[in-house]
Amino acid sequence: VLSGSASAIYGSDAISGVVNFQLKRHLDGTTIDYRYGNTEHGGGSSHRLTLATGWNKGAFHGVFGIEGLLQRPLWQYQRA
């Protein structure tokens, strides 16, 4: 966490501070994530499929990811 102005490093929008999250340092193996969303009264459904894989070999770390998203609209005529 950097408090105060960090605009010299992170740009002019970082006027009140910066929080840096490092979620994964190394990714070994493959992860698959599927998410489905829908509204209570139907319409506007979404499907998201994410695939991530990575490997380590000495000082070299490789990460590859791909994501597919299908999001259907919620039309006004679908509601009373």
Gaussian input, Z-matrix of N, CA and C with variables (Angstrom, degrees):
# hf/3-21g

backbone

0 1
 N
 C     1     B1
 C     2     B2     1     A1
 N     3     B3     2     A2     1     D1
 C     4     B4     3     A3     2     D2
 C     5     B5     4     A4     3     D3
 N     6     B6     5     A5     4     D4
 C     7     B7     6     A6     5     D5
 C     8     B8     7     A7     6     D6
 N     9     B9     8     A8     7     D7
 C    10    B10     9     A9     8     D8
 C    11    B11    10    A10     9     D9
 N    12    B12    11    A11    10    D10
 C    13    B13    12    A12    11    D11
 C    14    B14    13    A13    12    D12
 N    15    B15    14    A14    13    D13
 C    16    B16    15    A15    14    D14
 C    17    B17    16    A16    15    D15
 N    18    B18    17    A17    16    D16
 C    19    B19    18    A18    17    D17
 C    20    B20    19    A19    18    D18
 N    21    B21    20    A20    19    D19
 C    22    B22    21    A21    20    D20
 C    23    B23    22    A22    21    D21
 N    24    B24    23    A23    22    D22
 C    25    B25    24    A24    23    D23
 C    26    B26    25    A25    24    D24
 N    27    B27    26    A26    25    D25
 C    28    B28    27    A27    26    D26
 C    29    B29    28    A28    27    D27
 N    30    B30    29    A29    28    D28
 C    31    B31    30    A30    29    D29
 C    32    B32    31    A31    30    D30
 N    33    B33    32    A32    31    D31
 C    34    B34    33    A33    32    D32
 C    35    B35    34    A34    33    D33
 N    36    B36    35    A35    34    D34
 C    37    B37    36    A36    35    D35
 C    38    B38    37    A37    36    D36
 N    39    B39    38    A38    37    D37
 C    40    B40    39    A39    38    D38
 C    41    B41    40    A40    39    D39
 N    42    B42    41    A41    40    D40
 C    43    B43    42    A42    41    D41
 C    44    B44    43    A43    42    D42
 N    45    B45    44    A44    43    D43
 C    46    B46    45    A45    44    D44
 C    47    B47    46    A46    45    D45
 N    48    B48    47    A47    46    D46
 C    49    B49    48    A48    47    D47
 C    50    B50    49    A49    48    D48
 N    51    B51    50    A50    49    D49
 C    52    B52    51    A51    50    D50
 C    53    B53    52    A52    51    D51
 N    54    B54    53    A53    52    D52
 C    55    B55    54    A54    53    D53
 C    56    B56    55    A55    54    D54
 N    57    B57    56    A56    55    D55
 C    58    B58    57    A57    56    D56
 C    59    B59    58    A58    57    D57
 N    60    B60    59    A59    58    D58
 C    61    B61    60    A60    59    D59
 C    62    B62    61    A61    60    D60
 N    63    B63    62    A62    61    D61
 C    64    B64    63    A63    62    D62
 C    65    B65    64    A64    63    D63
 N    66    B66    65    A65    64    D64
 C    67    B67    66    A66    65    D65
 C    68    B68    67    A67    66    D66
 N    69    B69    68    A68    67    D67
 C    70    B70    69    A69    68    D68
 C    71    B71    70    A70    69    D69
 N    72    B72    71    A71    70    D70
 C    73    B73    72    A72    71    D71
 C    74    B74    73    A73    72    D72
 N    75    B75    74    A74    73    D73
 C    76    B76    75    A75    74    D74
 C    77    B77    76    A76    75    D75
 N    78    B78    77    A77    76    D76
 C    79    B79    78    A78    77    D77
 C    80    B80    79    A79    78    D78
 N    81    B81    80    A80    79    D79
 C    82    B82    81    A81    80    D80
 C    83    B83    82    A82    81    D81
 N    84    B84    83    A83    82    D82
 C    85    B85    84    A84    83    D83
 C    86    B86    85    A85    84    D84
 N    87    B87    86    A86    85    D85
 C    88    B88    87    A87    86    D86
 C    89    B89    88    A88    87    D87
 N    90    B90    89    A89    88    D88
 C    91    B91    90    A90    89    D89
 C    92    B92    91    A91    90    D90
 N    93    B93    92    A92    91    D91
 C    94    B94    93    A93    92    D92
 C    95    B95    94    A94    93    D93
 N    96    B96    95    A95    94    D94
 C    97    B97    96    A96    95    D95
 C    98    B98    97    A97    96    D96
 N    99    B99    98    A98    97    D97
 C   100   B100    99    A99    98    D98
 C   101   B101   100   A100    99    D99
 N   102   B102   101   A101   100   D100
 C   103   B103   102   A102   101   D101
 C   104   B104   103   A103   102   D102
 N   105   B105   104   A104   103   D103
 C   106   B106   105   A105   104   D104
 C   107   B107   106   A106   105   D105
 N   108   B108   107   A107   106   D106
 C   109   B109   108   A108   107   D107
 C   110   B110   109   A109   108   D108
 N   111   B111   110   A110   109   D109
 C   112   B112   111   A111   110   D110
 C   113   B113   112   A112   111   D111
 N   114   B114   113   A113   112   D112
 C   115   B115   114   A114   113   D113
 C   116   B116   115   A115   114   D114
 N   117   B117   116   A116   115   D115
 C   118   B118   117   A117   116   D116
 C   119   B119   118   A118   117   D117
 N   120   B120   119   A119   118   D118
 C   121   B121   120   A120   119   D119
 C   122   B122   121   A121   120   D120
 N   123   B123   122   A122   121   D121
 C   124   B124   123   A123   122   D122
 C   125   B125   124   A124   123   D123
 N   126   B126   125   A125   124   D124
 C   127   B127   126   A126   125   D125
 C   128   B128   127   A127   126   D126
 N   129   B129   128   A128   127   D127
 C   130   B130   129   A129   128   D128
 C   131   B131   130   A130   129   D129
 N   132   B132   131   A131   130   D130
 C   133   B133   132   A132   131   D131
 C   134   B134   133   A133   132   D132
 N   135   B135   134   A134   133   D133
 C   136   B136   135   A135   134   D134
 C   137   B137   136   A136   135   D135
 N   138   B138   137   A137   136   D136
 C   139   B139   138   A138   137   D137
 C   140   B140   139   A139   138   D138
 N   141   B141   140   A140   139   D139
 C   142   B142   141   A141   140   D140
 C   143   B143   142   A142   141   D141
 N   144   B144   143   A143   142   D142
 C   145   B145   144   A144   143   D143
 C   146   B146   145   A145   144   D144
 N   147   B147   146   A146   145   D145
 C   148   B148   147   A147   146   D146
 C   149   B149   148   A148   147   D147
 N   150   B150   149   A149   148   D148
 C   151   B151   150   A150   149   D149
 C   152   B152   151   A151   150   D150
 N   153   B153   152   A152   151   D151
 C   154   B154   153   A153   152   D152
 C   155   B155   154   A154   153   D153
 N   156   B156   155   A155   154   D154
 C   157   B157   156   A156   155   D155
 C   158   B158   157   A157   156   D156
 N   159   B159   158   A158   157   D157
 C   160   B160   159   A159   158   D158
 C   161   B161   160   A160   159   D159
 N   162   B162   161   A161   160   D160
 C   163   B163   162   A162   161   D161
 C   164   B164   163   A163   162   D162
 N   165   B165   164   A164   163   D163
 C   166   B166   165   A165   164   D164
 C   167   B167   166   A166   165   D165
 N   168   B168   167   A167   166   D166
 C   169   B169   168   A168   167   D167
 C   170   B170   169   A169   168   D168
 N   171   B171   170   A170   169   D169
 C   172   B172   171   A171   170   D170
 C   173   B173   172   A172   171   D171
 N   174   B174   173   A173   172   D172
 C   175   B175   174   A174   173   D173
 C   176   B176   175   A175   174   D174
 N   177   B177   176   A176   175   D175
 C   178   B178   177   A177   176   D176
 C   179   B179   178   A178   177   D177
 N   180   B180   179   A179   178   D178
 C   181   B181   180   A180   179   D179
 C   182   B182   181   A181   180   D180
 N   183   B183   182   A182   181   D181
 C   184   B184   183   A183   182   D182
 C   185   B185   184   A184   183   D183
 N   186   B186   185   A185   184   D184
 C   187   B187   186   A186   185   D185
 C   188   B188   187   A187   186   D186
 N   189   B189   188   A188   187   D187
 C   190   B190   189   A189   188   D188
 C   191   B191   190   A190   189   D189
 N   192   B192   191   A191   190   D190
 C   193   B193   192   A192   191   D191
 C   194   B194   193   A193   192   D192
 N   195   B195   194   A194   193   D193
 C   196   B196   195   A195   194   D194
 C   197   B197   196   A196   195   D195
 N   198   B198   197   A197   196   D196
 C   199   B199   198   A198   197   D197
 C   200   B200   199   A199   198   D198
 N   201   B201   200   A200   199   D199
 C   202   B202   201   A201   200   D200
 C   203   B203   202   A202   201   D201
 N   204   B204   203   A203   202   D202
 C   205   B205   204   A204   203   D203
 C   206   B206   205   A205   204   D204
 N   207   B207   206   A206   205   D205
 C   208   B208   207   A207   206   D206
 C   209   B209   208   A208   207   D207
 N   210   B210   209   A209   208   D208
 C   211   B211   210   A210   209   D209
 C   212   B212   211   A211   210   D210
 N   213   B213   212   A212   211   D211
 C   214   B214   213   A213   212   D212
 C   215   B215   214   A214   213   D213
 N   216   B216   215   A215   214   D214
 C   217   B217   216   A216   215   D215
 C   218   B218   217   A217   216   D216
 N   219   B219   218   A218   217   D217
 C   220   B220   219   A219   218   D218
 C   221   B221   220   A220   219   D219
 N   222   B222   221   A221   220   D220
 C   223   B223   222   A222   221   D221
 C   224   B224   223   A223   222   D222
 N   225   B225   224   A224   223   D223
 C   226   B226   225   A225   224   D224
 C   227   B227   226   A226   225   D225
 N   228   B228   227   A227   226   D226
 C   229   B229   228   A228   227   D227
 C   230   B230   229   A229   228   D228
 N   231   B231   230   A230   229   D229
 C   232   B232   231   A231   230   D230
 C   233   B233   232   A232   231   D231
 N   234   B234   233   A233   232   D232
 C   235   B235   234   A234   233   D233
 C   236   B236   235   A235   234   D234
 N   237   B237   236   A236   235   D235
 C   238   B238   237   A237   236   D236
 C   239   B239   238   A238   237   D237

   B1=1.4519
   B2=1.5260
   B3=1.2964
   B4=1.4557
   B5=1.5164
   B6=1.3160
   B7=1.4628
   B8=1.5262
   B9=1.3076
   B10=1.4562
   B11=1.5189
   B12=1.2921
   B13=1.4536
   B14=1.5270
   B15=1.3162
   B16=1.4654
   B17=1.5223
   B18=1.3256
   B19=1.4571
   B20=1.5190
   B21=1.2999
   B22=1.4578
   B23=1.5201
   B24=1.3318
   B25=1.4603
   B26=1.5123
   B27=1.3469
   B28=1.4577
   B29=1.5209
   B30=1.3132
   B31=1.4550
   B32=1.5155
   B33=1.3109
   B34=1.4641
   B35=1.5184
   B36=1.3437
   B37=1.4660
   B38=1.5236
   B39=1.3120
   B40=1.4669
   B41=1.5310
   B42=1.3381
   B43=1.4686
   B44=1.5267
   B45=1.3363
   B46=1.4590
   B47=1.5139
   B48=1.3147
   B49=1.4533
   B50=1.5078
   B51=1.3164
   B52=1.4608
   B53=1.5159
   B54=1.3360
   B55=1.4566
   B56=1.5129
   B57=1.3122
   B58=1.4548
   B59=1.5269
   B60=1.3441
   B61=1.4606
   B62=1.5219
   B63=1.3203
   B64=1.4543
   B65=1.5242
   B66=1.3264
   B67=1.4577
   B68=1.5220
   B69=1.3165
   B70=1.4616
   B71=1.5131
   B72=1.3057
   B73=1.4534
   B74=1.5239
   B75=1.3143
   B76=1.4588
   B77=1.5259
   B78=1.3107
   B79=1.4519
   B80=1.5180
   B81=1.3163
   B82=1.4599
   B83=1.5096
   B84=1.3125
   B85=1.4501
   B86=1.5128
   B87=1.3178
   B88=1.4560
   B89=1.5208
   B90=1.3302
   B91=1.4588
   B92=1.5217
   B93=1.3258
   B94=1.4583
   B95=1.5202
   B96=1.3368
   B97=1.4553
   B98=1.5278
   B99=1.3277
   B100=1.4580
   B101=1.5226
   B102=1.3123
   B103=1.4611
   B104=1.5145
   B105=1.3284
   B106=1.4599
   B107=1.5178
   B108=1.3157
   B109=1.4562
   B110=1.5110
   B111=1.3281
   B112=1.4522
   B113=1.5210
   B114=1.3130
   B115=1.4567
   B116=1.5262
   B117=1.3052
   B118=1.4581
   B119=1.5226
   B120=1.3180
   B121=1.4596
   B122=1.5230
   B123=1.3185
   B124=1.4595
   B125=1.5148
   B126=1.3253
   B127=1.4582
   B128=1.5132
   B129=1.3214
   B130=1.4598
   B131=1.5118
   B132=1.3242
   B133=1.4623
   B134=1.5274
   B135=1.3266
   B136=1.4580
   B137=1.5243
   B138=1.3229
   B139=1.4585
   B140=1.5203
   B141=1.3310
   B142=1.4545
   B143=1.5230
   B144=1.3262
   B145=1.4590
   B146=1.5221
   B147=1.3264
   B148=1.4572
   B149=1.5192
   B150=1.3190
   B151=1.4604
   B152=1.5223
   B153=1.3145
   B154=1.4658
   B155=1.5125
   B156=1.3097
   B157=1.4530
   B158=1.5203
   B159=1.3049
   B160=1.4550
   B161=1.5106
   B162=1.3114
   B163=1.4441
   B164=1.5181
   B165=1.3245
   B166=1.4599
   B167=1.5144
   B168=1.3132
   B169=1.4595
   B170=1.5197
   B171=1.3091
   B172=1.4560
   B173=1.5205
   B174=1.3313
   B175=1.4584
   B176=1.5320
   B177=1.3308
   B178=1.4544
   B179=1.5224
   B180=1.3251
   B181=1.4529
   B182=1.5191
   B183=1.3145
   B184=1.4599
   B185=1.5129
   B186=1.3222
   B187=1.4544
   B188=1.5233
   B189=1.3392
   B190=1.4542
   B191=1.5120
   B192=1.3052
   B193=1.4602
   B194=1.5116
   B195=1.3244
   B196=1.4577
   B197=1.5232
   B198=1.3400
   B199=1.4616
   B200=1.5198
   B201=1.3241
   B202=1.4566
   B203=1.5161
   B204=1.3312
   B205=1.4589
   B206=1.5170
   B207=1.3253
   B208=1.4628
   B209=1.5195
   B210=1.3143
   B211=1.4584
   B212=1.5256
   B213=1.3150
   B214=1.4588
   B215=1.5231
   B216=1.3232
   B217=1.4662
   B218=1.5242
   B219=1.2890
   B220=1.4518
   B221=1.5170
   B222=1.3259
   B223=1.4477
   B224=1.5230
   B225=1.3110
   B226=1.4654
   B227=1.5150
   B228=1.3157
   B229=1.4630
   B230=1.5322
   B231=1.3394
   B232=1.4593
   B233=1.5330
   B234=1.3210
   B235=1.4708
   B236=1.5210
   B237=1.3183
   B238=1.4827
   B239=1.5117
   A1=107.45
   A2=115.05
   A3=120.91
   A4=108.36
   A5=116.86
   A6=119.16
   A7=108.68
   A8=114.93
   A9=119.69
   A10=111.26
   A11=115.66
   A12=121.15
   A13=110.74
   A14=116.15
   A15=121.64
   A16=109.90
   A17=116.48
   A18=120.30
   A19=112.75
   A20=118.49
   A21=119.74
   A22=111.54
   A23=117.57
   A24=121.57
   A25=111.62
   A26=118.97
   A27=123.06
   A28=114.47
   A29=119.56
   A30=121.19
   A31=112.36
   A32=115.42
   A33=120.80
   A34=113.45
   A35=119.74
   A36=121.44
   A37=112.94
   A38=118.56
   A39=122.24
   A40=109.68
   A41=116.79
   A42=119.46
   A43=113.26
   A44=118.18
   A45=118.97
   A46=113.47
   A47=118.47
   A48=121.42
   A49=111.54
   A50=115.84
   A51=122.88
   A52=108.44
   A53=117.25
   A54=123.09
   A55=107.23
   A56=117.36
   A57=123.20
   A58=108.56
   A59=117.58
   A60=122.52
   A61=108.41
   A62=117.40
   A63=122.14
   A64=106.65
   A65=116.30
   A66=120.44
   A67=112.55
   A68=117.85
   A69=120.69
   A70=109.14
   A71=115.99
   A72=119.39
   A73=111.02
   A74=117.09
   A75=121.91
   A76=108.52
   A77=116.50
   A78=121.30
   A79=107.90
   A80=116.95
   A81=122.36
   A82=108.50
   A83=117.24
   A84=120.64
   A85=110.76
   A86=114.94
   A87=121.79
   A88=109.90
   A89=116.28
   A90=121.35
   A91=108.82
   A92=115.18
   A93=122.64
   A94=107.36
   A95=116.42
   A96=121.65
   A97=108.29
   A98=116.73
   A99=122.29
   A100=108.32
   A101=116.82
   A102=121.61
   A103=109.65
   A104=115.29
   A105=122.42
   A106=108.06
   A107=115.95
   A108=120.51
   A109=110.41
   A110=116.03
   A111=121.58
   A112=107.90
   A113=116.55
   A114=120.07
   A115=109.94
   A116=116.52
   A117=121.89
   A118=112.10
   A119=117.55
   A120=121.64
   A121=112.91
   A122=118.30
   A123=122.33
   A124=112.98
   A125=115.20
   A126=121.21
   A127=111.58
   A128=116.31
   A129=120.69
   A130=114.51
   A131=118.59
   A132=120.58
   A133=110.45
   A134=115.75
   A135=120.98
   A136=109.83
   A137=115.08
   A138=123.89
   A139=107.29
   A140=117.23
   A141=121.45
   A142=108.80
   A143=116.55
   A144=123.01
   A145=108.37
   A146=116.39
   A147=122.02
   A148=109.14
   A149=116.55
   A150=123.62
   A151=107.79
   A152=116.79
   A153=121.72
   A154=108.78
   A155=116.31
   A156=121.72
   A157=108.95
   A158=116.50
   A159=120.55
   A160=111.46
   A161=115.48
   A162=121.39
   A163=109.98
   A164=115.92
   A165=124.00
   A166=108.18
   A167=116.71
   A168=121.64
   A169=107.05
   A170=115.52
   A171=119.89
   A172=110.65
   A173=116.00
   A174=120.97
   A175=112.04
   A176=118.05
   A177=122.24
   A178=109.70
   A179=116.23
   A180=122.71
   A181=107.54
   A182=116.74
   A183=120.95
   A184=110.80
   A185=115.99
   A186=122.09
   A187=107.91
   A188=115.94
   A189=121.90
   A190=108.48
   A191=116.90
   A192=120.74
   A193=111.00
   A194=114.86
   A195=121.64
   A196=107.75
   A197=115.59
   A198=120.18
   A199=109.45
   A200=115.45
   A201=121.68
   A202=109.48
   A203=116.91
   A204=121.97
   A205=109.08
   A206=116.09
   A207=122.69
   A208=106.53
   A209=116.04
   A210=120.68
   A211=108.17
   A212=115.28
   A213=120.72
   A214=109.81
   A215=117.99
   A216=120.34
   A217=112.07
   A218=115.38
   A219=122.89
   A220=106.70
   A221=116.21
   A222=121.93
   A223=110.81
   A224=116.14
   A225=121.45
   A226=111.31
   A227=118.40
   A228=120.30
   A229=112.63
   A230=118.33
   A231=121.08
   A232=112.48
   A233=116.60
   A234=121.37
   A235=108.89
   A236=115.14
   A237=120.19
   A238=110.07
   D1=125.05
   D2=175.26
   D3=-109.42
   D4=114.60
   D5=178.70
   D6=-88.85
   D7=158.24
   D8=179.79
   D9=80.94
   D10=-167.88
   D11=-175.87
   D12=-76.81
   D13=126.66
   D14=177.09
   D15=-121.58
   D16=29.37
   D17=-173.09
   D18=-67.58
   D19=-23.12
   D20=179.17
   D21=-65.52
   D22=-29.65
   D23=-178.96
   D24=-101.46
   D25=-43.16
   D26=-168.83
   D27=-108.81
   D28=6.42
   D29=176.75
   D30=99.10
   D31=169.72
   D32=-172.54
   D33=-71.91
   D34=-14.06
   D35=-179.97
   D36=-80.53
   D37=-10.09
   D38=-177.71
   D39=-91.06
   D40=63.65
   D41=-173.70
   D42=-86.73
   D43=-23.96
   D44=-178.03
   D45=-108.81
   D46=-2.45
   D47=178.47
   D48=136.88
   D49=173.24
   D50=-176.73
   D51=-137.33
   D52=137.30
   D53=171.99
   D54=-117.03
   D55=123.84
   D56=-177.69
   D57=-110.54
   D58=114.70
   D59=177.60
   D60=-99.34
   D61=124.08
   D62=173.00
   D63=-108.64
   D64=99.94
   D65=-172.38
   D66=-78.72
   D67=-45.47
   D68=179.68
   D69=-137.56
   D70=131.74
   D71=176.12
   D72=-89.20
   D73=-37.25
   D74=-179.59
   D75=-136.92
   D76=142.25
   D77=177.75
   D78=-121.57
   D79=108.58
   D80=176.66
   D81=-108.10
   D82=126.80
   D83=179.71
   D84=96.72
   D85=-164.90
   D86=-175.11
   D87=-127.30
   D88=137.41
   D89=175.06
   D90=-122.33
   D91=138.63
   D92=177.48
   D93=-123.93
   D94=130.36
   D95=-178.86
   D96=-130.32
   D97=128.53
   D98=177.05
   D99=-123.66
   D100=131.07
   D101=178.68
   D102=-130.41
   D103=139.31
   D104=178.85
   D105=-126.37
   D106=136.77
   D107=177.88
   D108=-134.39
   D109=146.04
   D110=179.97
   D111=-151.40
   D112=158.29
   D113=176.82
   D114=-89.76
   D115=164.51
   D116=-177.23
   D117=-63.73
   D118=-34.77
   D119=-176.71
   D120=-106.95
   D121=18.54
   D122=177.95
   D123=84.59
   D124=162.98
   D125=-177.94
   D126=81.39
   D127=154.77
   D128=177.05
   D129=71.30
   D130=29.48
   D131=-178.04
   D132=-74.07
   D133=157.41
   D134=178.14
   D135=-142.83
   D136=144.79
   D137=175.51
   D138=-127.39
   D139=134.59
   D140=178.31
   D141=-135.99
   D142=125.54
   D143=178.29
   D144=-121.01
   D145=125.22
   D146=-178.62
   D147=-124.17
   D148=134.91
   D149=177.11
   D150=-126.74
   D151=126.74
   D152=178.26
   D153=-133.84
   D154=137.00
   D155=177.58
   D156=-141.63
   D157=156.08
   D158=-179.72
   D159=-160.44
   D160=167.53
   D161=-179.29
   D162=-152.89
   D163=158.04
   D164=176.58
   D165=-125.46
   D166=135.46
   D167=175.31
   D168=-144.88
   D169=97.40
   D170=-176.62
   D171=67.21
   D172=-125.00
   D173=179.56
   D174=-88.90
   D175=1.11
   D176=-178.03
   D177=-98.12
   D178=131.54
   D179=177.46
   D180=-126.86
   D181=127.69
   D182=179.12
   D183=-121.45
   D184=139.36
   D185=178.73
   D186=-136.11
   D187=135.69
   D188=177.97
   D189=-134.95
   D190=136.38
   D191=179.27
   D192=-142.68
   D193=150.62
   D194=176.83
   D195=-143.33
   D196=145.86
   D197=-178.18
   D198=-139.78
   D199=138.05
   D200=175.25
   D201=-120.61
   D202=137.40
   D203=-177.28
   D204=-132.63
   D205=127.59
   D206=172.80
   D207=-121.01
   D208=112.76
   D209=-177.14
   D210=-125.19
   D211=118.23
   D212=-179.89
   D213=-90.84
   D214=144.41
   D215=-178.21
   D216=-74.49
   D217=158.97
   D218=172.24
   D219=-107.15
   D220=106.60
   D221=-175.67
   D222=-85.20
   D223=152.28
   D224=-178.70
   D225=-63.31
   D226=-34.63
   D227=-178.59
   D228=-70.05
   D229=-9.48
   D230=177.29
   D231=-81.98
   D232=-2.70
   D233=179.93
   D234=-125.11
   D235=148.14
   D236=178.15
   D237=-75.22

